[in-house]
């Protein structure tokens, strides 16, 4: 890109902010001045859907440390709670899973100003914090919705309500999938197709801080139940709120209420009178990235392109935002340069998600059959009780739902003979009723 080039970033969530931060930092390294404009209509200080990017808000300690090395230090107002354990609940019992090590702990953050209509004191949105960091680096934020983009003279031109905003040297698609923006990009006819999605159910459950501490502590409650419509569900503590995330194949407006009525869930929660559902939404999740995520002077990142399956969306936003920035500054903005510099990182996440799909299919079999569920619980109990024992199954379950390990690495551990011997012993014990 030439000195003084104009970059339009469509979306001011983590991916758009990460890209903007790194492209400006890297441009300064080579003495180039770039004009970066972030188009994001949401106000991340507002409560409810108006300021929220509809996400569970879990960030790995690994990413927190990586950002600190980059000079991005998350303040206490952003990080709501440190998480050092899971409690895995099934219809056949529950088990405690501690973090395998300190550097594999995780933390919780809010993606907006908090649940609808409720101001949470001493809280700053993760998205708001990152967007401000991008502005400090030199980006300009405009609260406008881009609803049309087309090529003119080989350059992308952006519009809002039929008003031309910019003829850009580069357009970066960093939007989520809960709008019509992906369809708009499809209409540019360079081969991009809207990602295949799955609908999730997310709700903010209000209760007292004491109740959260008493019933949840520093643990995420994870549910694997034999319901064909629910892949898994998690309850994530955040101060005086708990964020409920449900992933499944047939999520609807009744999913949250029906889930909260399940016996295995009611055992975890305080009495009904002690909590209420303040805010809920049904966001779309990317489960299959488009094969073509770039063309001349346009590149798709994050949820709009390639992201991690079911977990670590914030980690993927960092990786893909930085990969795109590095390519356009040190490589170029043509299709060939993006294919050579950006596409390898894009493809790595797609390949890793293949292993994730296999792992979730295996877990689906485990939760469907009671004997396998019981055997899994016995293996985890045995591992957690013995400090000297290698915690293979515990580690697999921990890393499946955090951003500390790639799915491929988790899958390779699932092939260890020792774990399968333990599973057969647990299965035999379950069949004998012991």
ROGU-807330 format. One record per residue (C-alpha): residue number from 0; x, z, y. Coordinates in steps of 0.25 Angstrom, whole numbers, always signed. Example, Ala and Ser with C-alpha at 12.3 -4.5 7.8 and 13.67 -1.06 7.14 Angstrom:
// ROGU-807330
[0, [+49, +31, -18]]
[1, [+55, +29, -4]]
//
This chain:
// ROGU-807330
[0, [+0, +0, +0]]
[1, [+4, -3, +14]]
[2, [+7, +8, +24]]
[3, [-6, +12, +31]]
[4, [-15, +7, +19]]
[5, [-29, +12, +18]]
[6, [-34, +19, +5]]
[7, [-48, +23, +3]]
[8, [-51, +34, -7]]
[9, [-66, +34, -12]]
[10, [-68, +49, -16]]
[11, [-62, +61, -10]]
[12, [-62, +70, -23]]
[13, [-50, +74, -30]]
[14, [-45, +60, -35]]
[15, [-47, +54, -21]]
[16, [-40, +66, -14]]
[17, [-28, +66, -24]]
[18, [-26, +51, -22]]
[19, [-26, +53, -7]]
[20, [-17, +64, -7]]
[21, [-7, +57, -16]]
[22, [-8, +43, -10]]
[23, [-5, +49, +3]]
[24, [+7, +58, -2]]
[25, [+13, +46, -9]]
[26, [+11, +37, +3]]
[27, [+19, +47, +11]]
[28, [+30, +46, +1]]
[29, [+32, +31, +3]]
[30, [+30, +32, +18]]
[31, [+16, +25, +18]]
[32, [+4, +29, +26]]
[33, [-9, +27, +19]]
[34, [-23, +29, +25]]
[35, [-31, +36, +14]]
[36, [-46, +38, +16]]
[37, [-55, +46, +7]]
[38, [-70, +43, +6]]
[39, [-77, +55, +1]]
[40, [-91, +59, +6]]
[41, [-92, +72, -1]]
[42, [-88, +85, +7]]
[43, [-81, +94, -4]]
[44, [-84, +106, +4]]
[45, [-99, +105, +2]]
[46, [-106, +112, -10]]
[47, [-113, +105, -21]]
[48, [-113, +90, -24]]
[49, [-110, +86, -9]]
[50, [-96, +92, -10]]
[51, [-93, +92, -25]]
[52, [-87, +82, -34]]
[53, [-94, +87, -47]]
[54, [-83, +92, -56]]
[55, [-81, +105, -64]]
[56, [-68, +108, -55]]
[57, [-58, +111, -65]]
[58, [-43, +109, -62]]
[59, [-31, +112, -71]]
[60, [-20, +121, -67]]
[61, [-11, +109, -70]]
[62, [-17, +101, -59]]
[63, [-17, +113, -50]]
[64, [-2, +114, -52]]
[65, [+0, +99, -51]]
[66, [-7, +98, -38]]
[67, [+1, +110, -33]]
[68, [+14, +102, -36]]
[69, [+7, +90, -28]]
[70, [+6, +100, -16]]
[71, [-9, +102, -18]]
[72, [-11, +117, -20]]
[73, [-26, +121, -23]]
[74, [-30, +133, -15]]
[75, [-38, +145, -21]]
[76, [-50, +140, -14]]
[77, [-50, +127, -22]]
[78, [-47, +133, -36]]
[79, [-59, +142, -40]]
[80, [-54, +148, -53]]
[81, [-43, +148, -63]]
[82, [-47, +145, -77]]
[83, [-39, +150, -89]]
[84, [-48, +149, -101]]
[85, [-60, +142, -107]]
[86, [-71, +148, -115]]
[87, [-76, +138, -125]]
[88, [-91, +140, -129]]
[89, [-98, +133, -140]]
[90, [-111, +136, -148]]
[91, [-102, +143, -159]]
[92, [-94, +152, -150]]
[93, [-84, +153, -138]]
[94, [-69, +154, -137]]
[95, [-59, +157, -126]]
[96, [-48, +147, -123]]
[97, [-37, +151, -114]]
[98, [-28, +142, -106]]
[99, [-16, +137, -114]]
[100, [-7, +140, -102]]
[101, [-7, +144, -88]]
[102, [-4, +129, -83]]
[103, [-17, +125, -91]]
[104, [-27, +134, -83]]
[105, [-37, +127, -75]]
[106, [-44, +130, -62]]
[107, [-58, +127, -56]]
[108, [-61, +121, -42]]
[109, [-74, +117, -35]]
[110, [-75, +102, -32]]
[111, [-84, +104, -20]]
[112, [-89, +115, -11]]
[113, [-96, +123, -22]]
[114, [-109, +123, -29]]
[115, [-121, +117, -21]]
[116, [-125, +126, -9]]
[117, [-115, +137, -12]]
[118, [-102, +139, -4]]
[119, [-92, +145, -13]]
[120, [-82, +153, -4]]
[121, [-67, +151, -4]]
[122, [-69, +138, -11]]
[123, [-63, +124, -8]]
[124, [-67, +112, -15]]
[125, [-55, +105, -23]]
[126, [-60, +92, -19]]
[127, [-60, +96, -4]]
[128, [-46, +102, -5]]
[129, [-40, +89, -11]]
[130, [-47, +80, -1]]
[131, [-41, +89, +10]]
[132, [-28, +87, +4]]
[133, [-29, +72, +4]]
[134, [-33, +73, +19]]
[135, [-21, +82, +22]]
[136, [-13, +71, +16]]
[137, [-19, +61, +26]]
[138, [-31, +55, +19]]
[139, [-44, +53, +27]]
[140, [-57, +58, +21]]
[141, [-70, +51, +25]]
[142, [-84, +57, +20]]
[143, [-89, +43, +17]]
[144, [-95, +37, +4]]
[145, [-89, +24, +0]]
[146, [-100, +16, -6]]
[147, [-95, +2, -6]]
[148, [-81, -4, -8]]
[149, [-77, -19, -9]]
[150, [-64, -27, -9]]
[151, [-61, -35, +4]]
[152, [-49, -43, +5]]
[153, [-44, -36, -7]]
[154, [-46, -22, -1]]
[155, [-56, -12, -4]]
[156, [-66, -10, +7]]
[157, [-75, +3, +7]]
[158, [-89, +5, +13]]
[159, [-98, +17, +15]]
[160, [-113, +14, +18]]
[161, [-109, -1, +21]]
[162, [-99, +3, +31]]
[163, [-84, -1, +29]]
[164, [-75, +10, +28]]
[165, [-61, +4, +24]]
[166, [-54, -8, +19]]
[167, [-44, +0, +10]]
[168, [-31, -4, +5]]
[169, [-34, +5, -7]]
[170, [-47, +11, -12]]
[171, [-47, +23, -22]]
[172, [-59, +26, -30]]
[173, [-59, +41, -31]]
[174, [-74, +44, -32]]
[175, [-82, +52, -43]]
[176, [-92, +46, -51]]
[177, [-104, +52, -45]]
[178, [-107, +41, -36]]
[179, [-109, +26, -35]]
[180, [-94, +23, -31]]
[181, [-90, +19, -45]]
[182, [-100, +8, -45]]
[183, [-96, +4, -31]]
[184, [-81, +2, -37]]
[185, [-87, -6, -49]]
[186, [-93, -16, -39]]
[187, [-79, -20, -34]]
[188, [-78, -27, -47]]
[189, [-63, -24, -51]]
[190, [-66, -19, -64]]
[191, [-69, -4, -61]]
[192, [-81, +2, -69]]
[193, [-88, +15, -66]]
[194, [-82, +26, -76]]
[195, [-91, +30, -88]]
[196, [-96, +44, -84]]
[197, [-102, +56, -90]]
[198, [-112, +65, -83]]
[199, [-108, +80, -82]]
[200, [-116, +92, -77]]
[201, [-110, +102, -67]]
[202, [-116, +114, -62]]
[203, [-111, +126, -53]]
[204, [-116, +139, -59]]
[205, [-116, +151, -49]]
[206, [-114, +165, -53]]
[207, [-106, +177, -47]]
[208, [-91, +177, -47]]
[209, [-92, +189, -56]]
[210, [-100, +182, -66]]
[211, [-91, +170, -66]]
[212, [-79, +179, -68]]
[213, [-86, +187, -79]]
[214, [-92, +175, -87]]
[215, [-81, +165, -85]]
[216, [-69, +172, -80]]
[217, [-57, +161, -79]]
[218, [-63, +153, -91]]
[219, [-71, +139, -91]]
[220, [-82, +140, -101]]
[221, [-82, +128, -109]]
[222, [-94, +124, -118]]
[223, [-93, +115, -131]]
[224, [-107, +114, -137]]
[225, [-114, +105, -147]]
[226, [-122, +98, -137]]
[227, [-121, +82, -138]]
[228, [-124, +81, -123]]
[229, [-113, +91, -118]]
[230, [-98, +87, -120]]
[231, [-94, +101, -114]]
[232, [-97, +110, -103]]
[233, [-89, +120, -95]]
[234, [-92, +131, -85]]
[235, [-81, +133, -75]]
[236, [-80, +146, -66]]
[237, [-77, +145, -51]]
[238, [-79, +158, -44]]
[239, [-94, +161, -43]]
[240, [-98, +148, -50]]
[241, [-96, +141, -63]]
[242, [-96, +126, -64]]
[243, [-103, +121, -76]]
[244, [-99, +107, -81]]
[245, [-106, +100, -93]]
[246, [-101, +87, -98]]
[247, [-110, +79, -108]]
[248, [-116, +66, -112]]
[249, [-131, +69, -107]]
[250, [-129, +78, -95]]
[251, [-142, +79, -86]]
[252, [-149, +88, -76]]
[253, [-152, +98, -87]]
[254, [-139, +99, -93]]
[255, [-134, +111, -85]]
[256, [-146, +120, -87]]
[257, [-147, +116, -102]]
[258, [-132, +120, -103]]
[259, [-134, +133, -96]]
[260, [-145, +137, -106]]
[261, [-136, +135, -119]]
[262, [-133, +148, -126]]
[263, [-118, +146, -126]]
[264, [-119, +144, -111]]
[265, [-128, +156, -108]]
[266, [-118, +165, -115]]
[267, [-107, +161, -105]]
[268, [-116, +162, -92]]
[269, [-121, +175, -86]]
[270, [-136, +178, -86]]
[271, [-144, +167, -80]]
[272, [-147, +175, -67]]
[273, [-133, +176, -64]]
[274, [-130, +162, -62]]
[275, [-136, +149, -56]]
[276, [-133, +134, -56]]
[277, [-130, +131, -41]]
[278, [-125, +116, -42]]
[279, [-125, +105, -52]]
[280, [-122, +90, -54]]
[281, [-120, +79, -64]]
[282, [-107, +72, -61]]
[283, [-102, +60, -68]]
[284, [-88, +61, -76]]
[285, [-79, +49, -79]]
[286, [-77, +48, -94]]
[287, [-72, +34, -94]]
[288, [-63, +28, -84]]
[289, [-64, +13, -79]]
[290, [-54, +4, -85]]
[291, [-51, -2, -71]]
[292, [-49, +8, -61]]
[293, [-42, +0, -50]]
[294, [-40, -13, -44]]
[295, [-33, -19, -31]]
[296, [-33, -8, -20]]
[297, [-43, +1, -28]]
[298, [-41, +12, -38]]
[299, [-50, +22, -45]]
[300, [-46, +36, -47]]
[301, [-52, +49, -53]]
[302, [-66, +49, -58]]
[303, [-68, +35, -53]]
[304, [-57, +30, -62]]
[305, [-49, +38, -73]]
[306, [-51, +53, -75]]
[307, [-50, +64, -85]]
[308, [-61, +65, -95]]
[309, [-70, +77, -93]]
[310, [-58, +86, -87]]
[311, [-47, +86, -77]]
[312, [-54, +77, -67]]
[313, [-46, +83, -56]]
[314, [-33, +81, -63]]
[315, [-37, +67, -65]]
[316, [-40, +65, -51]]
[317, [-26, +70, -47]]
[318, [-19, +61, -58]]
[319, [-27, +48, -54]]
[320, [-27, +51, -39]]
[321, [-11, +52, -39]]
[322, [-9, +40, -49]]
[323, [-17, +31, -39]]
[324, [-10, +36, -27]]
[325, [+4, +34, -33]]
[326, [+0, +20, -38]]
[327, [-5, +15, -24]]
[328, [+7, +21, -16]]
[329, [+18, +18, -25]]
[330, [+12, +6, -33]]
[331, [+1, -2, -26]]
[332, [-14, -4, -24]]
[333, [-15, -17, -32]]
[334, [-22, -18, -46]]
[335, [-8, -20, -52]]
[336, [-2, -8, -46]]
[337, [-13, +1, -49]]
[338, [-13, -4, -63]]
[339, [+1, -1, -65]]
[340, [+2, +12, -57]]
[341, [-12, +19, -58]]
[342, [-18, +13, -71]]
[343, [-9, +21, -80]]
[344, [-14, +34, -75]]
[345, [-28, +29, -75]]
[346, [-27, +25, -90]]
[347, [-20, +38, -94]]
[348, [-32, +46, -91]]
[349, [-41, +36, -98]]
[350, [-32, +37, -111]]
[351, [-32, +52, -110]]
[352, [-47, +53, -109]]
[353, [-48, +45, -122]]
[354, [-41, +57, -129]]
[355, [-51, +66, -121]]
[356, [-63, +59, -127]]
[357, [-58, +61, -141]]
[358, [-56, +76, -138]]
[359, [-70, +77, -132]]
[360, [-76, +70, -144]]
[361, [-68, +80, -154]]
[362, [-74, +92, -146]]
[363, [-87, +85, -147]]
[364, [-87, +86, -162]]
[365, [-82, +100, -161]]
[366, [-93, +105, -153]]
[367, [-104, +97, -161]]
[368, [-100, +104, -174]]
[369, [-101, +119, -175]]
[370, [-91, +121, -186]]
[371, [-80, +113, -177]]
[372, [-84, +121, -165]]
[373, [-82, +134, -172]]
[374, [-69, +130, -178]]
[375, [-64, +126, -164]]
[376, [-68, +140, -159]]
[377, [-61, +147, -170]]
[378, [-48, +139, -167]]
[379, [-48, +142, -152]]
[380, [-51, +157, -155]]
[381, [-39, +157, -165]]
[382, [-30, +150, -155]]
[383, [-34, +159, -143]]
[384, [-32, +172, -151]]
[385, [-18, +168, -155]]
[386, [-8, +167, -144]]
[387, [+3, +161, -153]]
[388, [-6, +150, -159]]
[389, [-6, +136, -153]]
[390, [-19, +134, -146]]
[391, [-22, +120, -149]]
[392, [-37, +120, -149]]
[393, [-38, +129, -137]]
[394, [-28, +120, -129]]
[395, [-36, +108, -133]]
[396, [-49, +114, -128]]
[397, [-42, +119, -115]]
[398, [-36, +106, -112]]
[399, [-48, +98, -115]]
[400, [-55, +104, -103]]
[401, [-44, +105, -93]]
[402, [-34, +96, -86]]
[403, [-22, +101, -92]]
[404, [-19, +91, -103]]
[405, [-22, +77, -106]]
[406, [-32, +74, -117]]
[407, [-22, +67, -125]]
[408, [-13, +79, -125]]
[409, [-25, +87, -129]]
[410, [-29, +77, -140]]
[411, [-15, +77, -146]]
[412, [-16, +93, -148]]
[413, [-29, +91, -155]]
[414, [-22, +84, -166]]
[415, [-13, +96, -169]]
[416, [-14, +100, -184]]
[417, [-14, +115, -181]]
[418, [-27, +114, -173]]
[419, [-34, +106, -184]]
[420, [-30, +117, -194]]
[421, [-35, +127, -185]]
[422, [-48, +119, -184]]
[423, [-50, +118, -199]]
[424, [-48, +133, -201]]
[425, [-58, +136, -190]]
[426, [-68, +126, -196]]
[427, [-66, +133, -210]]
[428, [-68, +147, -203]]
[429, [-81, +141, -196]]
[430, [-86, +136, -209]]
[431, [-84, +149, -216]]
[432, [-91, +156, -205]]
[433, [-78, +164, -201]]
//
